[in-house]
């Protein structure tokens, strides 16, 4: 059994959906379970519509919702025979009726809670899977539409929900395994789940990858396939450095480091469930299905190159905290970490000197609030417009002169902080945000002069 997840750009229009059918068809003997995102940019459009409704801009919200409705109905009419008389049309009509009621409530209350937001955003995946399951059936594939909220069970952290893994695995097996064993193909929404009480939750943007990993792990799949609009993990972000190569093989640990430090190819939580069950994760390009892609596995070929990939994260800020003399170092450090835990913030880099602390964290609008909380224990200052650049690779364990090589080739550029040693496969720099493209280009030139063909495409 395999899990096949298709992202929004893989199902954004009729030709893309037909292509997905032809990708799935030759794999039917492997008993696929299909996980789908919302179509194209539907999720972000629904978020914008909800925000407009909560702001009392009903006309603008209605116009955007009509646009979303038109797209889904026109697509369905193209792909589904006798759509006007179909159950799929009835289902879509009900979804848009539900959305209009929810948006009407926002317009009255003038407030968009995260709980309401999750409920509204879930309709993107619900609509997409209703259409795609119907398309599969019309093309002769016995697809069974499932509701992920019946078995992806999460806590109540709306918009960034975390799965209750033991219960989720049990429910997935109970709901999905019998369908697979009956030689039918489950079609499941990614991104969404529900609390124990049945409230709809979402797993965070790009959470469909995580959904696929949970399903694959619960069912002990032979592989988890993530189909996107890119041909796997790259040696650098191609939008920043055009000369990047595809990484054909990479370890779970390397992939986890890359996603944590900014690689957008996968949701950061995707790797852990697969890693725990030792299930390989394949990343393929749905628009180029014959491309080699990337396989994430426990024992990849590490090759001759020192690193596998360079990634970056921006914007970040550096928060410096100097404790008051009246606060003991032990109380101060405990207080800092208690506040980070309460706010659910994980620093990308952290350094200490005596009791002084420097934290590198994502830069968001509420960082002044965090600085105010930390200010109860000492003096706080924030340096903004920064970025992290991370070099990741298992071969870094053997590196003796990595720092010397990096600093020699980045002479003249401002480097605020470095982190090396906490992870033996990661070397991270904190730099000016504007220097990211030039630094990545220089580092790529150094470390990928001669890419090993066994590892890089």
N, C-alpha and C positions, 0 to 999 in steps of 0.2 A: 504494500500500500504506500502511496506517495501523497504528499500535500502539494498543491499548486496554487500559489497566490498570485493574482493579477492586480497590479496597481491601477490607479486612475487613468494614466495616460495609455495603458494597455487596452482600455475599454471605452475610450473617449468618443468613438464614433462607430458607424456601422462597419466600415472596412476593418477597424481594429477588433471588433467583436467577432467578425467572421474569421479573422486570423487566429483569435483565441480558440475558437471551435476546432480549427485545423491543427493547432498545437496540442490540444487535449486528445483529439481522436486517436492518433497512433499510440497513445499511452494508456488507453482504456484497459489493456490487459494488466497494467500495474495497479489497477483499482485506485484511481485518483479521487482525492477530496479537493474541491475547488473553493478557494477563499477569495472574495472580491472586495476591493475598495469601492468607494463612490466613483461615478464617472467624471473624468476630467477634473475640473475645479469646483465641483458641486458643493463639497463641504465648506470651502471658503465662501462661496456664494451664499449658502444658508446662514453662515455666521454673520455675514454682512447684512443679510435680510433681518435677522433677529436683532442686530444692533440698531438698525433703522427703526424697527417697530418699537423697541424700547425707548427710542428717542422721540417717539411720536410722529415720525416721518412715514405715515401710513401709505401715502401714494407711491413714494419711492420703493418702499418694501413690496407693495403689491406688484409693481412693474417688474421688479427683479424676480419675484416668485413666478410670475407669468412666463418670464423668459426661461426659467428652470423647467417649468411645466411643459412649455412648448418643445424644448430640446428633448425631453424624455419621451414625449408622446410622438414626435416626428420620428425619432429613432426607432421606437417600437413599431410604428406603422411600416417602416422600411424593412424591418427584420422579421416581424411576426405576421403570418398569414391570418386574415380575418381578425385583426387586432381589435376592431371596434366591438366585436361580439365575444371577446376572450375574457377569461378570468383575470388575466394580467391587467387589462384595462380597468376592470372593477377594483382591483387591488391598488393600482396607481391613483385612481380617483379618490379612494378612501384615504390614501396617504396625504394627498394634497388638501383634502377636506380637514384632516387632522392638523396639518400645518397651519391652515388658515385660522383654526380655533386657537391654537397655541400662540400665534402671532397677535391675534386679537387680545388675548390676555396680557401679553407684554405691553401692548399699546395702552391698555387701561392702567396697568400697574406702574408703567414707566420704569421698569427694572428688569434686567436680565441676570438672573442668578445662574451659577454654573450648573445647577441641576436642570434648569429649564434649557440652558444652552445644549447640554448633552442630549436631551430628548429631541430637540429640533435637529441637531446635526446627524442624529442616527438615521434620519430618513434618506440621506444620500445613499448609504449602504443598502437600506431596505429596498429602495427603488431599483438600484442597480442589479441586485441579486434576483429580484422578481422578474426583470426583463431577461437577464442572461440565462436563468434557469429555463425560462420559456423558449428561448432561442435554442438552447441545447436540445430540448425535447423535440422541437420542430426539425432539428437536424439529425434525429434518430438516436440521440444519446439520452438514456433514462435518468435525467437529473431530478433530484428531490430537493426542493427549497426548504432550508432549515432556518430557524431563528436563533442566532448566536446568543441572544439574551436568555435562552433556556439553559445554557450550559457554560458560558463564560461568566463566572460569578466573581464579583469584585468587592472591594471595600467601597466606602462612600466618599472617596476623594474624587468628586466630580471633575471632569475634564482631564484628569491625570490618574485615572483609577488603576489600582494594582490588583491583579488576580489573586483570589484565594485558591492557591494552586491545588491543594489536595482535593477540595470540593469540585473545582473546575475540571480536573482530570477525570474524576469519577463521573461527572455529568456528561462530559464529552464522550467518554466510552459508552455510557448507557444510551445516548442519543444517536451517535454517529456509527459506531461499530456495526450494529444490526443492518443499517442501510448499506454499508460497504459489503457486508457478507451476503446481502441479497442481490449483489451485482448491480446495484444502482449507484449513482454518483451524487453525493451530497454537495450542495452549493450553499456556502455559508458567508455571512457578512463578516468582514474584518472590522477592526476599530471599535466595535461596540460590545457591551456586555450588560450585566445588571447586578444590582445588589441582591442580598438574600431576600429583601422585601419586594423585589421586582422593579425598583427604580432604574431607569436606563442610565448607563454610564458610558464614557468613552475612555480609551486607553492613551489618549494623546495623539497629536497629528503623526501620520505615518504608522499608526498603531496596528494596521492590518498585517504588517510583517510579524509583529508580536503575536497576533491572533493565530497566524499560520503556524508559528513555532509551538504555541500551546497545544494546538490540535495535533500536530505531528508528534509531539512528545507524549501526549495522552494516549495516542493510538500506536505508539512505537513504530512509526513510519520508517520505511527504508531510506527515504530522503525527503527533504523539504525544499521545494523549488520556489524561488522568489522571482517572478517575471516583472521586469521594469522596462523603462525606455533607455536604459544604458546597459552596456555589455559587461557588467560586473564591477568589482572594486578596481580602482585605478591607482597608479603610483602617485597621482596628485589630482586635485579637482581640475578637470579639463576646461572649466569655465575660467579658471585662474591661470592654468598653464596648459597650453594647447598640445605640448609634446608628450603628454602622459601616456603610459602604457597600461594595458589591462593586466591585472594580477591574476594568473590562472589558478593558483593554489595558495591558501593562506590558513593559518591555524585559528582555532577558536579564540585563543588568547589575543592574537594580533587583531582579529576582527573586533573583539570587545574593546580593546584600547582605541582603535580607530573610531568606532561609533561614539564612544564616550567623549573623545576629544574633537568631535565635529564632523566626521565623515557622514554625509547625509544619505548614503546608500541604503542604510537599514535603520529601523527604530532601535535605539540603544538597548532595549530589553530583549531583542530577538534572539541573541546568541545563547543566553544562559539556559533556557529549557532544552534546546537542541544539544548543547554541550553536555548537560547533565545526563542525557540519554545517549550521547555519542552518535547523534544522527547528523549526517553531512547536510550542509545547507548550500544549495546551488543558486547562484544569481545569474539570470539569463535576460536577454534583450528580446522582448516580444515583437519588436519591429525588425529584428534580425535574428530569427530563431535558430539559425545555423551557426551563429557566432559561438566562440568557445566558452565565454562566460568565466565565472569564478566559482571554485568549490572551497567551502570552509570546512575543515576537517581536523581531527585530533592530530594526525600525523602527515602534514603536507611536506612537499619537497621545499626545503628552505633555500636551496640554490647557493650561489656564490656571492650575491649582493648582500651588503651589510644590512640594508633595510628593505621592507616590502612597500611602504607607502609613506607619504607625507600628507598630513592633514592639518587643518586650522580651524579655529573657532573665534568668531567675532560677532558683536562687540563684547569684550569683557572689560572689567575694571579691576584695579588693584585697591583693596581696602586695607589701609594701614591702621593698626590699633596699638596704641601705647598706653599701658595701664597706669592708673593713679598709684602713687607711692603707698597709699593707704590700703591697697588691695594686694593680698598675697598672690604670688605667681600661680599657685595651685587653684585658688578660687577664681582668679581671672581666666585661666585657660578653660576651666570647667564651665564658666559662664559663657564664654565665647562658643564653645561647642554645644552647649544647651540651646543657645539662641539659634545656631545653624540647624540643629535638629528640629526645633519647633517650626522653623520656617522652611524645612525640607530643602535646604541648600547644601549641595556638595561642592566644595571648592575644587577647581582644576589643579591649582598649585597652592601649597601652603608652606610658609617658612616661619621659623621662630628664631629670635635672638634675645637671650635672657628671657624676658616674658613678652617682649614685643612680638606681634603677629602681623604677617602680611598674607592676605587671602586674595586669590584670583578667582572671581566668580562672574557669571553672566551679568551683563549690565542691563538692567531693566529699570522701569520708572520708579519702582518702589525701593530702590537701594538707599535713598535718603531715610526711609523708615527704618531700614536695617541699621544704618549708621547711627540713628538716634538711639536705638536699643543698645547697641554696643557702647555708645557714649556714656552710659551710666557707669561704666567700669574704667573709662580712660579717654584719651584723646583719639579721635578718629579723623582720618583724611582719605579722600578718594581720588585716584588718578584714572581718568577715563580715556576712551578711544584707544584701547589696547586690544591685542589679539594673542592667542596662543598658537604656536606652530609646533607640531609633534612629529618626530621621526619614530616610526614603529617597525620593529622587526625582531624575530627570535634571535637572529645572529648578533644583535647588540650585546648579548651576554658575553661574547668573546671579544668585544671591542676594547682596545687599550688606549687609543688616541682619538676617540670620537670627539670629545670636547675641543681638543686642539685643532682638529680638522675643521670643525664648524666655525670656531671663533676666528681662525686664520682667514677663512673665506668670507666672513661677514664683517671684516674689519671696517670700522667707520659707521656701522649701523648701531642704533640704540637697542640694547638688550637689557630689560629691567630685571628679569629673574630667570633662573633655570631650574629644572627639576630632572634629576637623573639618579636612580638608585632605589627609589620607592618601588618602581617597577623595573625589572631587568630588561624589559623589551621596549622601553619608551624613553625618549629624550625630548623634553619640552622646553621651549623658549617662550618668554613673554616679551612681545615687541610692540612697536607702534602699529596701529591698524593699517596705516597707509603703506607700510613697508611689506605687507604680506605677499603681494605678487612678486616683488623683486627677490625677496628672501627665498620663496619657494622655487623660483627659477634657478637661483644660484645653488641651492641644496640639491635640486634634481640633477643639475649638470654634474655635480660632484659624485653623487651616489648611484646614478644610473647611466654612467658613460658607456658601460658594457653590460646591458641587461641579460641575465641568464635566460636563454630561450626555453628552458624547462619550466621556468616560473612565470615569465612575462611574455605577453603576446606582442 
